[in-house]
Amino acid sequence: MIYRHGWHILRLRRDFIMMAIAPARPSEQSASQALGITVADRPVDYGFVATALAVLDRDRRRCPETPLLTLALPAAPMVDLYMKDESAHPTGSLKHRLARSLFTSGIVAGVIRQGRPLVEASSGSTAVSEAYFARLLALPFHAVMPATTARAKIHAIEAQGGQCHLVEPHRLYDEARDLADALGGVYLDQFTNASPATDWRCDNIASAILAQMAGEPHAIPEWIVAGAGTGGTAATIGRHCRYRGVATRLCVADVEYSAFYQGYRDNDAAARCPLPSRIEGVGRPRVEPSFLPGTIDRMMKLPDAVSIAGMRVASDLLGRPVGPSTGANFVAAALLALDMTAEDRAGSIATLICDHGARYADCHHDRRWLTAQGLAESVDVAEMRLRTMLLKDAE
């Protein structure tokens, strides 16, 4: 029937609208049901997703790239040593990058949601950075950490509104999972997710180093040296350098109590270390999922006394205190520089300042703590040897 009057047209439109919004009668089937297709929906708060990603992007835009410092080694005058100062991040460490990546990945994957508690297992620095981002997004944050964690890191987490749960090191992973389950939250699991959450192709620490070195005398470093905590930073550096087609090799400095070196040397993903690392931020009792040995060209295993001695020497050369993981990086980079010098090769090496030494004022920079650990005398001997090896003029 053709309606010729305006009110008839309006009534027809109204009838169609009512049919469209009315619930289907039990006897009626949708097209999918008629075909035997079942449908399940999961609600997504796209407003939270958009807002949260915008907050993270604003943080990224506000943060300038961390500086690349130069350090002179008299014993290796032909080698330019660069140290990328990751302590300049708002949360004071290299882990600021990782935390932002983990949050971005978790938001777009739908596991980080408005009001949902976040839980992390950490030796401290990652949790400090994650507490910062959790506060920006108004999300509850809980850090599960070894009872030996430096007090300065605990205070930094609590200052951002996070809660700290101190446990025995061997219980770290299980306690974090159990807490997340009890809270109905999400276990961020940096040790598994660091590598997949980080974009190794662009906008990462390796791309930043190469960009900052572009105008230097030896623009492509012979080596980049990093430590391994999750393994994610090392994996990002190794993959990015190969992706870019540069000849830069990756050296990873491991510490005394850690499974990484054994896992790398023996190609054994099941390698274990029975004792917890004394160098916070690096070294793990197991080979973590984010540790990718195929991206690494060389590993060095350093005694803890040498890493701490390196911390002291690097602190003096930089004019401010750094942490023990930076000490391990510095020693490995310096030894590579000596090798190049012995081969009469010029070039450059880059490594990382992981965090500020103030976090370790009551432990690695405290002689009483070193004495309690049985390290005081061995650190003194290692420091003397390092200064003799590195700070004398090359003959």
C-alpha positions in Angstrom: 0.0 0.0 0.0 1.2 3.5 -0.8 0.6 6.1 1.8 -0.1 9.5 0.4 -0.3 11.6 3.6 2.5 12.8 5.8 1.1 11.3 9.0 0.9 7.9 7.4 4.6 8.1 6.5 5.5 9.2 10.1 3.5 6.3 11.5 5.2 3.8 9.1 8.7 5.1 10.2 7.6 4.7 13.9 6.5 1.1 13.3 9.9 0.2 11.7 11.8 1.9 14.5 9.8 0.0 17.2 10.4 -3.2 15.4 14.2 -2.5 15.3 14.6 -1.8 19.0 12.1 -4.3 20.4 13.5 -7.5 21.8 13.1 -10.6 19.6 10.2 -12.8 20.4 11.1 -16.3 21.6 9.8 -17.8 18.4 11.9 -15.5 16.3 15.5 -16.4 15.3 18.4 -14.2 14.3 20.3 -15.0 11.2 23.2 -16.5 13.1 20.8 -18.6 15.2 19.1 -19.9 12.1 22.5 -21.1 10.9 23.4 -22.7 14.2 26.0 -20.1 15.1 26.5 -19.2 18.7 27.7 -15.7 19.7 29.4 -14.5 22.9 30.3 -10.9 23.6 32.8 -9.5 26.1 32.2 -5.8 27.1 35.1 -3.5 26.6 35.3 0.0 28.2 36.6 1.8 25.2 36.5 5.1 27.1 39.0 3.8 29.6 41.2 2.3 26.8 41.3 5.6 25.0 41.9 7.7 28.1 44.6 5.4 29.5 46.5 5.2 26.2 46.4 9.0 26.0 47.8 9.3 29.5 50.7 7.0 28.6 51.3 8.9 25.4 51.4 12.2 27.2 54.0 10.7 29.6 56.1 9.6 26.6 55.9 13.0 25.0 56.8 14.8 28.2 59.9 12.8 28.7 62.9 13.8 26.7 65.3 11.1 25.5 67.8 10.2 28.2 71.3 11.6 27.7 74.2 9.7 26.3 77.3 10.5 28.3 81.0 9.9 27.4 83.5 8.4 29.8 87.3 8.5 29.2 89.4 5.4 30.0 93.1 6.3 30.0 94.0 2.7 29.3 91.9 2.6 26.1 92.4 6.0 24.4 91.3 4.8 21.0 87.9 3.5 22.3 85.1 5.9 23.0 82.9 4.7 25.9 79.3 6.0 26.1 76.9 5.5 28.9 73.2 6.1 28.4 71.8 7.6 31.5 68.5 5.8 32.1 68.4 7.2 35.7 67.1 10.4 34.0 63.6 8.9 33.6 60.9 10.3 35.9 61.0 7.1 37.9 64.8 7.0 38.0 65.7 3.9 36.1 65.9 1.9 32.9 62.6 0.1 33.9 60.5 3.2 33.1 60.6 2.1 29.4 59.6 -1.4 30.3 56.8 -0.4 32.6 55.2 1.9 30.0 55.4 -0.9 27.4 53.9 -3.4 29.8 51.0 -1.0 30.6 50.4 -0.2 26.9 50.4 -3.9 26.0 48.1 -4.8 28.9 45.6 -2.1 28.1 45.2 -3.0 24.4 45.1 -6.7 25.3 42.2 -6.1 27.6 43.8 -7.4 30.8 44.4 -4.0 32.4 41.0 -2.6 33.0 39.5 0.3 35.0 39.6 -0.5 38.8 41.4 -3.8 38.4 44.3 -4.3 40.8 47.7 -4.8 39.3 50.4 -7.1 40.8 54.0 -7.4 39.9 57.0 -9.6 41.0 60.1 -7.4 41.1 63.4 -6.7 42.7 62.2 -3.1 43.0 63.0 -0.9 40.0 60.3 -2.2 37.7 57.8 -1.9 40.5 58.8 1.7 41.2 58.0 2.5 37.6 54.8 0.5 37.5 53.5 2.1 40.6 54.0 5.5 38.9 51.9 4.5 35.9 49.3 2.8 38.1 48.9 6.1 40.0 48.5 8.0 36.7 45.7 5.6 35.7 44.2 5.5 39.2 44.7 1.7 39.5 45.6 -0.2 42.7 49.1 -1.5 42.6 50.8 -4.3 44.6 54.5 -5.1 44.4 55.7 -8.6 45.6 59.5 -8.2 46.3 62.3 -10.1 48.1 62.6 -9.2 51.7 66.1 -7.9 51.0 65.0 -5.2 48.6 66.6 -1.8 49.2 64.6 0.4 51.5 64.8 3.3 49.1 62.9 1.3 46.5 60.2 0.3 49.0 59.7 3.9 49.9 59.6 5.0 46.3 56.8 2.5 45.6 54.8 3.5 48.6 55.2 7.2 47.7 53.4 6.4 44.4 50.5 4.8 46.3 51.7 1.2 45.8 51.6 -1.5 48.4 54.7 -3.7 49.0 54.6 -7.4 50.0 58.0 -8.7 51.1 58.6 -12.4 50.7 61.4 -15.0 50.5 63.1 -14.8 47.1 62.2 -18.3 46.1 58.5 -17.6 46.7 58.4 -14.4 44.5 56.6 -15.8 41.4 54.1 -17.9 43.3 53.2 -15.2 45.8 52.6 -12.7 43.0 50.3 -15.1 41.2 48.4 -16.0 44.4 48.0 -12.3 45.3 46.6 -11.4 41.9 44.1 -14.3 42.1 43.1 -13.3 45.6 42.5 -9.7 44.6 40.8 -10.5 41.3 43.6 -8.6 39.6 46.2 -9.1 36.9 49.7 -10.4 37.3 51.8 -8.2 35.0 54.6 -10.7 34.9 57.5 -8.7 33.6 59.7 -11.8 33.4 57.4 -13.4 30.7 56.1 -10.3 29.0 59.1 -7.9 28.8 60.2 -9.1 25.4 56.8 -9.4 23.6 55.6 -6.1 25.1 58.5 -4.1 23.8 58.7 -2.9 20.2 62.2 -4.0 19.1 61.8 -2.5 15.6 61.6 1.2 16.6 61.1 3.6 19.5 63.3 1.6 21.9 66.6 2.0 23.8 68.7 0.6 21.0 67.2 2.9 18.3 67.8 5.8 20.7 71.5 4.9 21.2 72.1 4.6 17.5 70.3 7.9 16.8 72.3 9.7 19.4 75.5 8.3 18.2 74.9 9.3 14.5 77.2 12.3 14.6 80.0 10.7 16.7 83.4 9.8 15.4 82.6 6.1 15.6 78.8 6.3 15.0 78.2 2.5 14.9 79.3 1.0 18.2 81.4 -2.2 18.2 79.5 -3.4 21.2 76.4 -2.5 23.3 76.6 -3.9 26.8 73.6 -4.6 29.0 72.6 -6.7 32.0 69.9 -9.2 32.2 67.0 -9.0 34.8 64.0 -10.1 32.7 66.2 -10.4 29.6 63.9 -8.0 27.8 66.3 -5.0 27.4 69.0 -7.3 26.0 66.6 -9.0 23.6 65.4 -5.6 22.4 69.0 -4.4 21.8 70.1 -7.6 20.0 67.0 -7.8 17.8 67.0 -4.1 16.9 70.7 -4.0 15.9 70.2 -7.0 13.6 67.0 -5.6 12.2 68.9 -2.4 11.3 71.7 -4.3 9.6 74.4 -2.8 11.8 77.5 -4.8 12.9 77.1 -3.9 16.5 77.4 -6.9 18.8 75.6 -7.4 22.1 77.4 -8.4 25.3 75.4 -9.2 28.4 76.9 -8.9 31.8 75.6 -11.5 34.2 76.3 -11.7 38.0 77.5 -14.2 40.4 74.2 -15.7 41.5 72.2 -16.1 38.3 71.2 -18.8 35.9 71.4 -16.7 32.7 75.1 -17.3 32.0 74.8 -21.1 32.5 71.7 -21.2 30.3 73.5 -19.2 27.6 76.7 -21.2 27.7 75.1 -24.6 27.8 72.0 -23.7 25.7 70.0 -24.9 28.7 66.6 -23.1 29.3 66.2 -25.3 32.4 69.4 -23.9 34.1 68.9 -22.9 37.8 70.8 -21.0 40.4 70.0 -22.0 44.0 70.9 -18.6 45.5 69.2 -15.2 44.9 71.2 -12.4 43.2 72.9 -9.8 45.4 73.0 -7.3 42.5 69.4 -5.9 42.4 67.8 -5.7 39.0 70.1 -8.2 37.3 70.5 -12.0 37.7 67.7 -14.5 38.2 67.5 -18.0 39.7 66.0 -19.3 36.5 66.3 -18.5 32.8 63.4 -16.2 32.3 61.0 -16.5 29.2 62.1 -13.0 28.0 65.7 -14.0 27.9 66.6 -14.7 24.2 70.1 -16.2 24.0 70.0 -16.2 20.2 70.2 -12.4 20.3 73.4 -12.3 22.4 76.9 -12.4 20.9 78.8 -12.7 24.2 78.1 -13.1 27.9 80.4 -12.4 30.9 79.8 -13.7 34.4 81.1 -11.2 37.0 81.8 -11.9 40.7 79.6 -9.7 42.8 82.7 -8.0 44.3 83.8 -7.0 40.8 80.4 -5.5 40.0 80.4 -3.5 43.2 83.9 -2.4 42.6 82.9 -1.3 39.1 80.1 0.7 40.7 82.6 2.6 42.8 84.9 3.3 39.9 82.1 4.4 37.5 80.6 6.6 40.3 84.0 8.4 40.6 84.4 8.9 36.9 80.8 10.2 36.5 81.0 12.4 39.5 77.8 10.9 41.1 76.8 7.5 42.5 75.4 4.7 40.4 74.0 1.3 41.3 75.7 -2.1 41.2 74.0 -3.2 38.0 75.6 -0.2 36.3 78.9 -1.3 37.8 78.6 -4.7 36.1 77.8 -3.0 32.8 80.8 -0.7 33.2 83.3 -3.5 33.9 82.1 -5.5 31.0 82.3 -2.5 28.6 85.7 -1.6 30.0 87.1 -5.1 29.4 85.9 -5.0 25.8 87.6 -1.6 25.4 90.9 -3.2 26.7 90.5 -6.1 24.2 90.1 -3.6 21.3 93.1 -1.7 22.5 95.2 -4.8 22.7 94.2 -5.5 19.0 95.1 -1.9 18.1 91.5 -1.2 17.0 89.7 2.1 17.4 85.9 2.3 17.8 83.1 2.9 20.3 81.2 0.9 23.0 77.9 1.9 24.5 76.4 0.7 27.8 73.7 1.8 30.3 73.5 3.6 33.6 70.6 1.6 35.0 69.6 3.7 38.0 70.9 6.2 40.5 73.2 5.0 43.3 71.2 6.8 46.0 68.8 3.8 46.0 71.7 1.7 47.3 73.0 4.0 50.1 72.1 1.6 52.8 73.4 -1.5 51.0 75.9 -1.7 48.2 77.3 1.8 49.0 77.4 0.9 52.7 80.5 -0.8 54.1 78.6 -2.3 57.0 76.3 -4.1 54.5 79.2 -5.3 52.5 80.9 -6.6 55.6 77.7 -8.5 56.6 77.6 -10.0 53.1 81.3 -11.0 53.4 82.2 -8.8 50.5 84.0 -5.8 52.0 87.6 -6.9 51.5 87.1 -8.6 48.1 85.4 -5.4 46.8 88.4 -3.4 48.0 90.8 -5.7 46.2 88.7 -5.7 43.0 88.5 -1.9 43.0 92.2 -1.5 43.3 92.8 -3.9 40.4 90.2 -2.2 38.2 91.7 1.3 38.9 95.1 -0.1 38.0 93.9 -1.7 34.8 91.6 1.0 33.5 92.9 4.3 34.7 96.6 4.0 33.9 97.7 5.5 30.6 98.1 3.0 27.7 101.7 2.4 27.0 
